[in-house]
Amino acid sequence: INVAKPILQQALAGEKLSRPYIGIAYVAIDLGLKTQNNLPLDHGAWVHNEDASGNTINAVVAGSPADKAGIESDDIITAIEGQAIDLTHPLEDILVQYAPGRTISVSLYRGGQSLTVHLTLGTRPATTG
């Protein structure tokens, strides 16, 4: 129901339906991924992207809300607005509870430190094809 609330509010207000966008590629962390990649945490959203050959490439879209907030490749997003990111509460499911334009707190783990950044959600671009 929390996924539907912001969409329902947009519809009732006569607004164009839109979904929040932060501009990252990520992988949901589980125990296997933690072990395979020697990650420091067993939960969260690992900001990570690879090309077809398996080479690491930038996972943050230039100029995106995540980029403007200072999120970097290899960060691990651990919570949104205090809600922990885990397999039961995936990043995407938590994000859709917030409307584009809202500023949210994003808890990160980077290089052995926990930090919080504030990010203003964008609107997910329309996909072509």
All heavy atoms as an XYZ file, in Angstrom:
953
protein
N       0.820     -1.194      0.000
C       0.000      0.000      0.000
C       0.866      1.261      0.000
O       0.501      2.254     -0.598
C      -1.011     -0.023      1.174
C      -2.016      1.118      1.049
C      -0.300      0.072      2.513
C      -3.066      0.914      0.040
N       2.035      1.197      0.672
C       2.903      2.367      0.696
C       3.430      2.730     -0.683
O       3.727      3.886     -0.949
C       4.078      2.153      1.656
C       3.629      2.200      3.096
O       2.623      2.814      3.428
N       4.364      1.526      3.957
N       3.545      1.733     -1.562
C       3.979      1.996     -2.927
C       2.903      2.776     -3.675
O       3.195      3.666     -4.462
C       4.302      0.667     -3.653
C       4.558      0.889     -5.124
C       5.497     -0.012     -2.992
N       1.642      2.466     -3.415
C       0.543      3.086     -4.149
C       0.192      4.488     -3.652
O      -0.335      5.294     -4.409
C      -0.688      2.196     -4.062
N       0.488      4.788     -2.394
C       0.075      6.075     -1.825
C       0.547      7.296     -2.613
O      -0.260      8.155     -2.952
C       0.528      6.192     -0.364
C      -0.347      5.435      0.602
C       0.148      5.628      2.022
C      -0.649      4.802      3.004
N      -0.144      4.930      4.370
N       1.854      7.428     -2.917
C       2.270      8.628     -3.651
C       1.656      8.711     -5.041
O       1.322      9.796     -5.510
C       3.793      8.508     -3.748
C       4.196      7.373     -2.895
C       2.972      6.591     -2.551
N       1.469      7.567     -5.684
C       0.869      7.556     -7.014
C      -0.592      7.974     -6.921
O      -1.079      8.772     -7.725
C       1.034      6.168     -7.668
C       2.526      5.892     -7.880
C       0.279      6.075     -8.979
C       2.856      4.475     -8.256
N      -1.300      7.487     -5.909
C      -2.690      7.865     -5.696
C      -2.805      9.364     -5.417
O      -3.674     10.046     -5.957
C      -3.288      7.064     -4.534
C      -4.740      7.380     -4.178
C      -5.664      7.092     -5.353
C      -5.170      6.594     -2.959
N      -1.901      9.890     -4.593
C      -1.914     11.326     -4.289
C      -1.689     12.154     -5.549
O      -2.346     13.175     -5.751
C      -0.861     11.658     -3.227
C      -1.217     11.117     -1.864
C      -0.075     11.203     -0.862
O       1.080     11.384     -1.213
N      -0.410     11.048      0.405
N      -0.781     11.709     -6.422
C      -0.546     12.422     -7.676
C      -1.803     12.400     -8.547
O      -2.194     13.413     -9.119
C       0.611     11.789     -8.452
C       1.968     12.026     -7.828
C       3.064     11.233     -8.527
O       2.868     10.681     -9.606
N       4.218     11.164     -7.898
N      -2.435     11.237     -8.631
C      -3.633     11.098     -9.461
C      -4.764     11.975     -8.938
O      -5.437     12.666     -9.709
C      -4.066      9.638     -9.525
N      -4.962     11.967     -7.621
C      -6.039     12.768     -7.034
C      -5.799     14.263     -7.215
O      -6.740     15.038     -7.317
C      -6.202     12.437     -5.550
C      -6.747     11.033     -5.248
C      -6.719     10.759     -3.756
C      -8.153     10.879     -5.796
N      -4.538     14.663     -7.267
C      -4.201     16.080     -7.451
C      -4.197     16.469     -8.930
O      -3.947     17.618     -9.267
C      -2.841     16.378     -6.831
N      -4.474     15.501     -9.801
C      -4.499     15.782    -11.231
C      -3.108     15.935    -11.823
O      -2.954     16.500    -12.908
N      -2.108     15.455    -11.140
C      -0.737     15.572    -11.621
C      -0.388     14.391    -12.519
O      -0.966     13.318    -12.415
C       0.245     15.587    -10.436
C       0.047     16.740     -9.483
C       0.904     16.597     -8.235
O       1.668     15.621     -8.117
O       0.800     17.485     -7.374
N       0.605     14.617    -13.393
C       1.126     13.533    -14.206
C       1.785     12.518    -13.265
O       2.501     12.901    -12.345
C       2.151     14.093    -15.195
C       2.724     13.055    -16.116
C       3.736     13.677    -17.062
C       4.361     12.570    -17.906
N       5.566     13.014    -18.580
N       1.524     11.249    -13.489
C       2.098     10.222    -12.630
C       3.600     10.124    -12.877
O       4.054     10.054    -14.010
C       1.433      8.873    -12.885
C      -0.069      8.828    -12.613
C      -0.603      7.426    -12.826
C      -0.376      9.295    -11.199
N       4.355     10.165    -11.803
C       5.805     10.091    -11.921
C       6.360      9.285    -10.763
O       5.736      9.160     -9.717
C       6.418     11.492    -11.931
O       6.055     12.200    -10.772
N       7.536      8.719    -10.990
C       8.191      7.918     -9.965
C       9.516      8.566     -9.613
O      10.138      9.199    -10.441
C       8.385      6.491    -10.465
C       7.037      5.792    -10.648
C       7.199      4.383    -11.109
N       8.064      3.618    -10.227
C       7.765      2.439     -9.731
N       6.622      1.893    -10.007
N       8.617      1.786     -8.973
N       9.972      8.388     -8.378
C      11.218      9.015     -7.955
C      12.430      8.407     -8.651
O      12.408      7.243     -9.067
C      11.259      8.754     -6.451
C      10.433      7.533     -6.260
C       9.365      7.591     -7.311
N      13.485      9.210     -8.751
C      14.699      8.817     -9.454
C      15.891      9.368     -8.700
O      15.880     10.534     -8.285
C      14.639      9.409    -10.866
C      15.901      9.306    -11.678
C      16.308      8.095    -12.227
C      16.672     10.437    -11.926
C      17.453      8.010    -12.996
C      17.818     10.356    -12.698
C      18.209      9.142    -13.243
O      19.341      9.075    -13.996
N      16.910      8.503     -8.483
C      18.129      9.014     -7.861
C      19.329      8.932     -8.795
O      20.288      9.652     -8.612
C      18.429      8.347     -6.499
C      18.640      6.852     -6.620
C      17.323      8.649     -5.505
C      19.099      6.207     -5.312
N      19.296      8.046     -9.794
C      20.354      8.015    -10.794
C      21.557      7.165    -10.457
O      22.694      7.602    -10.615
N      21.297      5.946    -10.010
C      22.403      5.018     -9.734
C      22.086      3.645    -10.304
O      20.930      3.303    -10.517
C      22.687      4.847     -8.217
C      21.457      4.269     -7.489
C      23.176      6.140     -7.595
C      21.731      3.790     -6.068
N      23.145      2.880    -10.527
C      23.013      1.444    -10.732
C      23.441      0.816     -9.410
O      24.382      1.296     -8.772
C      23.925      0.985    -11.863
N      22.734     -0.209     -8.994
C      23.076     -0.827     -7.707
C      22.734     -2.308     -7.722
O      22.005     -2.784     -8.585
C      22.365     -0.127     -6.550
C      20.870     -0.376     -6.511
C      20.343     -1.416     -5.756
C      19.996      0.432     -7.225
C      18.979     -1.655     -5.725
C      18.642      0.201     -7.203
C      18.134     -0.842     -6.455
O      16.779     -1.080     -6.439
N      23.305     -2.992     -6.739
C      23.041     -4.414     -6.547
C      22.619     -4.599     -5.095
O      23.281     -4.084     -4.183
C      24.304     -5.262     -6.835
C      23.998     -6.739     -6.697
C      24.879     -4.948     -8.204
N      21.516     -5.313     -4.869
C      21.077     -5.615     -3.503
C      22.053     -6.610     -2.892
O      22.377     -7.632     -3.496
C      19.665     -6.190     -3.514
N      22.540     -6.294     -1.706
C      23.538     -7.134     -1.053
C      22.866     -8.251     -0.266
O      21.932     -8.020      0.498
C      24.417     -6.291     -0.098
C      25.158     -5.214     -0.881
C      25.401     -7.189      0.659
C      25.916     -4.240      0.010
N      23.380     -9.457     -0.482
C      23.018    -10.607      0.349
C      24.332    -11.256      0.800
O      25.420    -10.783      0.444
C      22.097    -11.578     -0.396
C      22.728    -12.164     -1.654
O      23.974    -12.107     -1.824
O      21.970    -12.689     -2.489
N      24.241    -12.290      1.568
C      25.447    -12.919      2.116
C      26.387    -13.408      1.011
O      27.603    -13.257      1.103
C      25.069    -14.064      3.062
C      26.200    -14.616      3.927
C      26.881    -13.510      4.725
C      25.669    -15.690      4.865
N      25.815    -13.974     -0.057
C      26.636    -14.465     -1.165
C      27.396    -13.339     -1.850
O      28.595    -13.466     -2.134
N      26.731    -12.229     -2.128
C      27.374    -11.086     -2.776
C      28.444    -10.490     -1.862
O      29.531    -10.120     -2.315
C      26.334    -10.023     -3.146
C      26.840     -8.878     -4.016
C      27.101     -9.369     -5.437
C      25.841     -7.741     -4.032
N      28.139    -10.425     -0.567
C      29.110     -9.917      0.409
C      30.381    -10.748      0.358
O      31.487    -10.218      0.263
C      28.519     -9.957      1.824
C      29.519     -9.573      2.917
C      29.007     -9.972      4.298
C      29.870     -9.511      5.430
N      31.245     -9.941      5.424
N      30.211    -12.060      0.394
C      31.358    -12.974      0.391
C      32.113    -12.902     -0.936
O      33.340    -12.781     -0.959
C      30.879    -14.413      0.652
O      30.172    -14.433      1.896
C      32.035    -15.379      0.710
N      31.381    -12.955     -2.036
C      31.980    -12.967     -3.372
C      32.798    -11.706     -3.646
O      33.832    -11.760     -4.302
C      30.875    -13.120     -4.414
C      31.339    -13.149     -5.849
C      30.164    -13.268     -6.813
O      29.017    -13.396     -6.415
N      30.463    -13.198     -8.092
N      32.341    -10.563     -3.148
C      32.991     -9.288     -3.446
C      33.726     -8.695     -2.247
O      34.158     -7.541     -2.302
C      31.962     -8.292     -3.985
C      31.450     -8.717     -5.334
O      32.102     -8.514     -6.338
N      30.277     -9.342     -5.354
N      33.827     -9.468     -1.164
C      34.526     -9.025      0.045
C      33.984     -7.672      0.539
O      34.743     -6.756      0.848
C      36.042     -8.952     -0.209
C      36.818     -8.928      1.090
O      36.364     -9.439      2.113
N      37.988     -8.320      1.043
N      32.663     -7.576      0.579
C      32.016     -6.336      1.033
C      31.973     -6.304      2.557
O      31.895     -7.350      3.207
C      30.596     -6.248      0.465
C      30.502     -6.175     -1.065
C      29.043     -6.241     -1.498
C      31.175     -4.924     -1.597
N      31.976     -5.107      3.146
C      31.986     -5.001      4.603
C      30.620     -5.242      5.260
O      30.565     -5.469      6.460
C      32.447     -3.558      4.844
C      32.018     -2.823      3.614
C      32.136     -3.810      2.485
N      29.537     -5.191      4.498
C      28.192     -5.356      5.054
C      27.460     -6.485      4.340
O      27.740     -6.777      3.183
C      27.383     -4.060      4.907
C      27.966     -2.788      5.542
C      27.103     -1.585      5.205
C      28.104     -2.956      7.038
N      26.472     -7.074      5.021
C      25.678     -8.142      4.416
C      24.276     -7.672      4.033
O      23.382     -8.466      3.784
C      25.600     -9.362      5.335
C      24.890     -9.068      6.655
O      24.434     -7.922      6.858
O      24.798     -9.991      7.480
N      24.071     -6.360      4.004
C      22.775     -5.792      3.630
C      23.024     -4.422      3.000
O      24.107     -3.857      3.119
C      21.873     -5.657      4.858
C      22.426     -4.688      5.869
N      23.452     -5.026      6.726
C      22.141     -3.394      6.111
C      23.752     -3.974      7.480
N      22.976     -2.972      7.124
N      22.004     -3.898      2.344
C      22.103     -2.584      1.730
C      22.068     -2.668      0.217
O      21.875     -3.735     -0.371
N      22.253     -1.511     -0.415
C      22.286     -1.407     -1.871
C      23.680     -0.928     -2.255
O      24.061      0.210     -1.951
C      21.216     -0.434     -2.358
N      24.450     -1.807     -2.900
C      25.818     -1.511     -3.304
C      25.780     -0.732     -4.607
O      25.288     -1.230     -5.619
C      26.576     -2.818     -3.459
C      28.020     -2.709     -3.852
C      28.876     -1.689     -3.574
C      28.781     -3.683     -4.571
N      30.124     -1.969     -4.078
C      30.094     -3.185     -4.694
C      28.477     -4.922     -5.111
C      31.104     -3.884     -5.348
C      29.474     -5.627     -5.760
C      30.764     -5.110     -5.877
N      26.243      0.502     -4.570
C      26.270      1.355     -5.760
C      27.410      0.826     -6.637
O      28.588      1.085     -6.382
C      26.470      2.840     -5.382
C      26.469      3.704     -6.633
C      25.385      3.297     -4.407
N      27.029      0.044     -7.653
C      28.024     -0.684     -8.437
C      27.475     -0.969     -9.827
O      26.281     -1.214     -9.984
C      28.347     -2.002     -7.716
C      29.390     -2.820     -8.395
N      30.727     -2.523     -8.308
C      29.286     -3.921     -9.181
C      31.415     -3.424     -9.003
N      30.565     -4.282     -9.542
N      28.368     -0.951    -10.807
C      27.967     -1.268    -12.173
C      29.156     -1.879    -12.905
O      30.298     -1.534    -12.618
C      27.487     -0.005    -12.893
C      26.622     -0.308    -14.098
O      26.228     -1.440    -14.340
N      26.319      0.719    -14.870
N      28.876     -2.780    -13.819
C      29.920     -3.418    -14.619
C      29.499     -3.415    -16.081
O      28.314     -3.467    -16.398
C      30.127     -4.870    -14.169
C      30.653     -5.007    -12.767
C      30.826     -6.459    -12.331
O      30.479     -7.378    -13.104
O      31.317     -6.658    -11.202
N      30.499     -3.367    -16.962
C      30.202     -3.490    -18.385
C      30.056     -4.970    -18.749
O      30.172     -5.844    -17.886
C      31.257     -2.774    -19.236
C      32.650     -3.384    -19.124
O      32.788     -4.529    -18.656
O      33.621     -2.695    -19.513
N      29.813     -5.251    -20.008
C      29.563     -6.632    -20.445
C      30.752     -7.550    -20.189
O      30.586     -8.761    -20.056
C      29.200     -6.648    -21.930
N      31.950     -6.980    -20.067
C      33.149     -7.787    -19.817
C      33.433     -7.974    -18.333
O      34.422     -8.597    -17.959
C      34.365     -7.126    -20.478
O      34.158     -7.008    -21.859
N      32.599     -7.400    -17.480
C      32.793     -7.532    -16.042
C      33.698     -6.472    -15.438
O      34.075     -6.570    -14.271
N      34.047     -5.458    -16.219
C      34.868     -4.357    -15.692
C      33.987     -3.360    -14.957
O      32.901     -3.017    -15.431
C      35.600     -3.637    -16.833
C      36.529     -4.567    -17.582
O      37.346     -5.258    -16.980
N      36.396     -4.606    -18.903
N      34.452     -2.880    -13.818
C      33.690     -1.904    -13.048
C      33.635     -0.582    -13.803
O      34.656     -0.096    -14.294
C      34.330     -1.697    -11.662
O      34.321     -2.954    -10.971
C      33.576     -0.668    -10.850
N      32.438     -0.025    -13.903
C      32.250      1.289    -14.533
C      31.460      2.167    -13.565
O      30.902      1.682    -12.580
C      31.528      1.173    -15.899
C      30.159      0.475    -15.758
C      32.407      0.443    -16.910
C      29.346      0.427    -17.041
N      31.421      3.466    -13.850
C      30.749      4.404    -12.959
C      29.280      4.022    -12.795
O      28.571      3.822    -13.771
C      30.867      5.828    -13.492
C      30.454      6.871    -12.476
O      30.045      6.540    -11.355
N      30.561      8.125    -12.838
N      28.831      3.937    -11.558
C      27.457      3.523    -11.267
C      26.554      4.705    -10.953
O      25.369      4.525    -10.704
C      27.457      2.543    -10.100
N      27.111      5.924    -10.968
C      26.329      7.116    -10.658
C      26.184      7.940    -11.935
O      27.183      8.302    -12.563
C      26.997      7.956     -9.547
C      26.170      9.189     -9.225
C      27.203      7.114     -8.288
N      24.951      8.228    -12.323
C      24.688      9.009    -13.525
C      25.125     10.453    -13.285
O      24.714     11.079    -12.294
C      23.193      8.952    -13.898
C      22.882      9.839    -15.092
C      22.761      7.508    -14.158
N      25.968     10.976    -14.172
C      26.454     12.349    -14.049
C      25.275     13.326    -14.045
O      24.360     13.215    -14.855
C      27.404     12.679    -15.196
N      25.285     14.258    -13.091
C      24.237     15.267    -12.988
C      22.956     14.786    -12.326
O      22.007     15.554    -12.179
N      22.908     13.529    -11.934
C      21.702     12.958    -11.315
C      21.576     13.433     -9.868
O      22.527     13.966     -9.291
C      21.775     11.428    -11.342
O      22.795     10.974    -10.456
N      20.416     13.203     -9.249
C      20.269     13.551     -7.830
C      21.338     12.904     -6.952
O      21.865     13.541     -6.041
C      18.870     13.041     -7.488
C      18.117     13.148     -8.786
C      19.135     12.770     -9.841
N      21.689     11.650     -7.226
C      22.724     10.964     -6.435
C      24.073     11.654     -6.604
O      24.816     11.827     -5.631
C      22.813      9.499     -6.846
N      24.398     12.034     -7.831
C      25.661     12.720     -8.116
C      25.708     14.053     -7.363
O      26.698     14.374     -6.694
C      25.782     12.940     -9.629
C      27.130     13.510    -10.047
O      28.149     13.247     -9.374
O      27.166     14.223    -11.076
N      24.635     14.811     -7.423
C      24.582     16.112     -6.742
C      24.674     15.971     -5.228
O      25.187     16.848     -4.549
C      23.295     16.849     -7.128
C      23.268     17.284     -8.578
C      21.931     17.888     -8.955
C      21.877     18.205    -10.438
N      20.533     18.625    -10.869
N      24.193     14.837     -4.696
C      24.233     14.605     -3.247
C      25.584     14.067     -2.785
O      25.831     13.957     -1.592
C      23.121     13.633     -2.841
N      26.449     13.700     -3.742
C      27.771     13.206     -3.383
C      27.879     11.706     -3.250
O      28.881     11.202     -2.748
N      26.881     10.970     -3.699
C      26.956      9.509     -3.665
C      27.966      9.064     -4.718
O      28.010      9.605     -5.825
C      25.567      8.881     -3.899
C      24.643      9.250     -2.729
C      25.665      7.366     -4.068
C      23.200      8.814     -2.896
N      28.786      8.079     -4.365
C      29.853      7.611     -5.238
C      29.728      6.118     -5.514
O      29.116      5.382     -4.736
C      31.218      7.865     -4.573
C      31.477      9.319     -4.254
C      32.753      9.525     -3.452
O      33.469      8.536     -3.162
O      33.045     10.688     -3.110
N      30.346      5.682     -6.622
C      30.429      4.250     -6.907
C      31.087      3.560     -5.724
O      32.012      4.111     -5.114
C      31.246      3.998     -8.172
O      30.520      4.359     -9.316
N      30.611      2.381     -5.411
C      31.067      1.528     -4.316
C      30.568      1.959     -2.945
O      30.866      1.283     -1.953
C      32.589      1.318     -4.310
C      33.011      0.432     -5.477
O      32.235     -0.479     -5.845
O      34.104      0.651     -6.020
N      29.803      3.050     -2.837
C      29.102      3.338     -1.591
C      28.085      2.224     -1.368
O      27.636      1.583     -2.327
C      28.324      4.665     -1.672
C      29.205      5.896     -1.548
O      30.401      5.760     -1.218
O      28.676      6.999     -1.791
N      27.714      2.008     -0.124
C      26.623      1.088      0.195
C      25.535      1.922      0.865
O      25.771      2.526      1.916
C      27.086     -0.053      1.115
C      28.142     -0.907      0.403
C      25.879     -0.908      1.534
C      28.767     -1.982      1.278
N      24.375      1.992      0.235
C      23.237      2.713      0.823
C      22.616      1.782      1.845
O      22.192      0.669      1.524
C      22.223      3.132     -0.256
C      22.890      4.085     -1.266
C      20.988      3.765      0.379
C      22.017      4.450     -2.448
N      22.599      2.231      3.094
C      22.121      1.371      4.185
C      20.714      1.719      4.658
O      20.040      0.878      5.246
C      23.086      1.425      5.376
O      23.230      2.787      5.803
C      24.451      0.858      4.997
N      20.269      2.980      4.417
C      18.924      3.370      4.863
C      18.460      4.606      4.103
O      19.269      5.425      3.662
C      18.911      3.645      6.366
N      17.151      4.724      3.976
C      16.493      5.910      3.427
C      15.541      6.408      4.499
O      14.684      5.646      4.967
C      15.686      5.587      2.146
C      16.582      4.999      1.045
C      14.893      6.804      1.665
C      17.516      5.968      0.382
N      15.707      7.655      4.926
C      14.832      8.228      5.962
C      14.747      7.306      7.187
O      13.679      7.144      7.773
C      13.429      8.499      5.406
C      13.362      9.644      4.422
C      13.534     10.999      5.083
O      12.824     11.309      6.054
O      14.406     11.763      4.621
N      15.857      6.665      7.524
C      15.907      5.807      8.696
C      15.418      4.380      8.477
O      15.566      3.533      9.354
N      14.843      4.094      7.320
C      14.368      2.740      7.006
C      15.526      1.941      6.426
O      16.056      2.291      5.382
C      13.219      2.791      5.997
C      12.810      1.439      5.422
C      12.200      0.498      6.438
O      11.174      0.789      7.012
N      12.837     -0.638      6.658
N      15.918      0.871      7.116
C      17.043      0.044      6.676
C      16.763     -0.591      5.320
O      15.646     -1.024      5.037
C      17.344     -1.034      7.705
N      17.814     -0.643      4.486
C      17.747     -1.326      3.199
C      18.248     -2.756      3.420
O      19.366     -2.960      3.883
C      18.658     -0.643      2.150
C      18.358      0.855      2.021
C      18.580     -1.365      0.806
C      17.033      1.196      1.461
N      17.401     -3.735      3.108
C      17.796     -5.134      3.199
C      16.957     -5.907      2.192
O      16.223     -5.314      1.404
C      17.650     -5.670      4.628
C      16.254     -5.478      5.200
O      15.264     -5.491      4.428
O      16.132     -5.328      6.431
N      17.066     -7.209      2.195
C      16.339     -8.003      1.203
C      14.826     -7.919      1.391
O      14.067     -8.042      0.438
C      16.813     -9.459      1.236
C      18.276     -9.670      0.816
C      18.657    -11.142      0.918
C      18.536     -9.132     -0.575
N      14.385     -7.693      2.618
C      12.960     -7.541      2.892
C      12.464     -6.141      2.514
O      11.301     -5.966      2.177
C      12.677     -7.797      4.388
O      13.238     -9.050      4.753
C      11.186     -7.813      4.676
N      13.362     -5.173      2.576
C      13.037     -3.772      2.267
C      14.024     -3.258      1.212
O      14.957     -2.528      1.537
C      13.128     -2.916      3.532
C      12.276     -3.420      4.641
N      12.755     -4.251      5.632
C      10.956     -3.240      4.901
C      11.768     -4.550      6.457
N      10.668     -3.969      6.042
N      13.834     -3.663     -0.065
C      14.757     -3.244     -1.113
C      14.694     -1.730     -1.351
O      13.675     -1.086     -1.108
C      14.278     -3.998     -2.351
C      13.222     -4.939     -1.911
C      12.783     -4.536     -0.545
N      15.798     -1.192     -1.848
C      15.902      0.242     -2.110
C      14.738      0.756     -2.947
O      14.103      1.753     -2.600
C      17.239      0.545     -2.812
C      17.465      1.998     -3.214
C      17.490      2.909     -2.001
C      18.753      2.129     -4.012
N      14.430      0.075     -4.031
C      13.366      0.538     -4.933
C      12.021      0.629     -4.213
O      11.269      1.582     -4.399
C      13.259     -0.402     -6.140
C      12.375      0.118     -7.237
C      12.912      1.366     -7.914
O      14.121      1.614     -7.887
O      12.079      2.120     -8.469
N      11.712     -0.359     -3.374
C      10.439     -0.354     -2.656
C      10.344      0.804     -1.662
O       9.260      1.340     -1.421
C      10.223     -1.671     -1.912
C       9.907     -2.830     -2.847
O       9.846     -2.627     -4.078
O       9.730     -3.951     -2.340
N      11.461      1.176     -1.076
C      11.454      2.295     -0.136
C      11.377      3.624     -0.885
O      10.625      4.516     -0.506
C      12.677      2.223      0.797
C      12.551      0.980      1.691
C      12.807      3.488      1.645
C      13.748      0.681      2.536
N      12.119      3.743     -1.975
C      12.121      5.000     -2.732
C      10.740      5.386     -3.253
O      10.387      6.559     -3.229
C      13.089      4.917     -3.916
C      14.547      5.121     -3.604
C      15.383      4.969     -4.869
C      14.796      6.469     -2.959
N       9.974      4.401     -3.733
C       8.679      4.733     -4.340
C       7.671      5.284     -3.333
O       6.623      5.780     -3.730
C       8.056      3.553     -5.124
C       8.945      3.152     -6.287
C       7.742      2.380     -4.230
N       8.004      5.253     -2.057
C       7.122      5.837     -1.046
C       7.226      7.363     -1.019
O       6.440      8.025     -0.354
C       7.470      5.286      0.331
C       7.262      3.787      0.452
C       7.709      3.263      1.791
O       7.525      3.910      2.810
N       8.300      2.086      1.801
N       8.215      7.915     -1.751
C       8.464      9.358     -1.722
C       8.270      9.946     -3.112
O       8.657      9.348     -4.116
C       9.888      9.638     -1.220
C      10.124      9.037      0.141
C      10.814      7.842      0.290
C       9.603      9.642      1.287
C      11.005      7.271      1.538
C       9.778      9.074      2.532
C      10.487      7.886      2.656
O      10.659      7.321      3.895
N       7.678     11.120     -3.163
C       7.394     11.773     -4.434
C       8.622     12.503     -4.962
O       9.438     13.010     -4.185
C       6.244     12.763     -4.256
N       8.770     12.575     -6.285
C       9.831     13.380     -6.866
C       9.762     14.809     -6.327
O       8.676     15.349     -6.092
C       9.523     13.345     -8.366
C       8.797     12.042     -8.553
C       7.964     11.891     -7.302
N      10.925     15.400     -6.097
C      10.995     16.751     -5.543
C      11.213     16.765     -4.042
O      11.632     17.774     -3.483
N      10.947     15.661     -3.382
C      11.150     15.590     -1.930
C      12.628     15.369     -1.616
O      13.319     14.633     -2.309
C      10.325     14.453     -1.340
C      10.596     14.286      0.149
C       9.554     13.548      0.871
N       9.984     13.323      2.248
C       9.303     12.621      3.116
N       8.151     12.088      2.780
N       9.741     12.451      4.340
N      13.099     15.997     -0.566
C      14.466     15.777     -0.112
C      14.437     14.710      0.974
O      13.656     14.808      1.919
C      15.089     17.084      0.419
O      15.107     18.037     -0.651
C      16.511     16.858      0.914
N      15.273     13.695      0.794
C      15.326     12.574      1.728
C      16.736     12.432      2.295
O      17.709     12.879      1.684
C      14.902     11.250      1.050
C      15.800     10.927     -0.154
C      13.429     11.285      0.658
C      15.581      9.552     -0.760
N      16.831     11.807      3.466
C      18.150     11.499      4.017
C      18.534     10.096      3.572
O      17.720      9.173      3.599
C      18.151     11.616      5.539
O      17.323     10.639      6.108
N      19.781      9.971      3.136
C      20.302      8.700      2.645
C      21.513      8.351      3.498
O      22.488      9.098      3.535
C      20.708      8.807      1.157
C      21.277      7.489      0.655
C      19.526      9.243      0.301
N      21.435      7.227      4.201
C      22.550      6.759      5.018
C      23.449      5.878      4.161
O      22.953      4.993      3.452
C      22.047      5.980      6.225
O      21.210      6.804      7.013
N      24.752      6.135      4.233
C      25.732      5.433      3.410
C      26.834      4.831      4.263
O      27.117      5.320      5.359
C      26.435      6.404      2.450
C      25.640      7.267      1.513
C      26.555      8.280      0.855
C      24.977      6.409      0.468
N      27.466      3.834      3.702
C      28.693      3.289      4.276
C      29.760      3.461      3.201
O      29.580      2.998      2.068
C      28.510      1.814      4.630
C      29.710      1.210      5.312
C      29.870      1.330      6.687
C      30.680      0.529      4.591
C      30.968      0.772      7.326
C      31.773     -0.032      5.224
C      31.917      0.100      6.588
O      33.007     -0.441      7.224
N      30.836      4.173      3.531
C      31.905      4.435      2.564
C      33.247      4.366      3.270
O      33.484      5.113      4.215
C      31.731      5.820      1.941
C      32.866      6.214      0.988
C      32.796      7.667      0.556
N      31.578      7.932     -0.182
C      31.018      9.145     -0.256
N      31.556     10.178      0.362
N      29.914      9.317     -0.951
N      34.098      3.470      2.793
C      35.466      3.419      3.295
C      35.576      3.277      4.802
O      36.429      3.909      5.419
N      34.713      2.466      5.404
C      34.788      2.229      6.835
C      34.034      3.236      7.675
O      34.056      3.161      8.901
N      33.363      4.189      7.029
C      32.620      5.207      7.782
C      31.163      5.248      7.354
O      30.844      5.046      6.185
C      33.224      6.592      7.559
C      34.620      6.750      8.113
C      35.089      8.193      7.988
O      34.782      8.882      7.023
N      35.832      8.649      8.972
N      30.298      5.539      8.314
C      28.891      5.773      8.021
C      28.678      7.271      7.884
O      29.234      8.045      8.660
C      28.011      5.229      9.149
O      28.142      3.825      9.225
N      27.915      7.678      6.894
C      27.597      9.092      6.733
C      26.199      9.227      6.175
O      25.617      8.267      5.679
C      28.628      9.785      5.834
C      28.853      9.230      4.444
C      28.810     10.356      3.427
C      30.241      8.609      4.414
N      25.657     10.419      6.286
C      24.321     10.700      5.778
C      24.398     11.881      4.831
O      25.047     12.883      5.131
C      23.353     11.014      6.937
O      23.298      9.875      7.810
C      21.956     11.301      6.418
N      23.764     11.731      3.674
C      23.659     12.825      2.717
C      22.177     13.123      2.506
O      21.318     12.288      2.781
C      24.344     12.492      1.367
C      25.837     12.245      1.552
C      23.688     11.312      0.680
N      21.905     14.310      2.029
C      20.529     14.689      1.715
C      20.405     14.774      0.200
O      21.246     15.389     -0.456
C      20.151     15.993      2.409
C      20.179     15.845      3.898
N      19.150     15.262      4.606
C      21.125     16.146      4.811
C      19.464     15.222      5.887
N      20.665     15.753      6.030
N      19.384     14.143     -0.319
C      19.198     14.015     -1.750
C      17.788     14.458     -2.108
O      16.837     14.056     -1.451
C      19.418     12.541     -2.110
C      19.265     12.084     -3.544
C      20.189     10.906     -3.799
C      17.854     11.710     -3.874
N      17.674     15.294     -3.135
C      16.364     15.699     -3.625
C      16.009     14.791     -4.794
O      16.723     14.749     -5.803
C      16.359     17.172     -4.056
O      16.712     17.969     -2.918
C      14.983     17.591     -4.560
N      14.939     14.025     -4.631
C      14.533     13.057     -5.642
C      14.167     13.736     -6.955
O      13.480     14.754     -6.961
C      13.341     12.247     -5.144
C      13.592     11.337     -3.959
C      12.270     10.847     -3.382
C      14.482     10.181     -4.347
N      14.628     13.137     -8.044
C      14.234     13.588     -9.365
C      13.052     12.768     -9.843
O      12.512     11.934     -9.108
N      12.670     12.979    -11.094
C      11.608     12.210    -11.709
C      12.236     11.200    -12.656
O      13.086     11.571    -13.468
C      10.656     13.132    -12.505
O      10.090     14.072    -11.586
C       9.545     12.341    -13.173
N      11.854      9.956    -12.506
C      12.415      8.904    -13.351
C      12.142      9.233    -14.810
O      11.000      9.488    -15.205
C      11.792      7.558    -13.000
C      12.357      6.436    -13.881
C      11.811      5.103    -13.501
N      12.312      4.753    -12.196
C      11.921      3.691    -11.512
N      11.004      2.897    -12.011
N      12.413      3.418    -10.354
N      13.201      9.225    -15.639
C      13.009      9.505    -17.057
C      12.161      8.412    -17.715
O      12.215      7.255    -17.300
C      14.433      9.493    -17.635
C      15.366      9.477    -16.466
C      14.593      8.995    -15.293
N      11.420      8.804    -18.735
C      10.655      7.813    -19.491
C      11.624      6.926    -20.238
O      12.639      7.398    -20.749
C       9.714      8.514    -20.465
N      11.335      5.652    -20.290
C      12.201      4.738    -21.022
C      11.720      4.644    -22.455
O      10.520      4.717    -22.733
C      12.207      3.333    -20.384
O      10.862      2.870    -20.299
C      12.819      3.367    -19.005
N      12.654      4.529    -23.352
C      12.289      4.380    -24.771
C      12.600      2.964    -25.180
O      13.612      2.400    -24.829
C      13.089      5.382    -25.643
O      14.476      5.164    -25.416
C      12.723      6.806    -25.312
N      11.698      2.389    -25.954
C      11.918      1.032    -26.432
C      11.290      0.111    -25.546
O      10.990     -0.850    -25.252
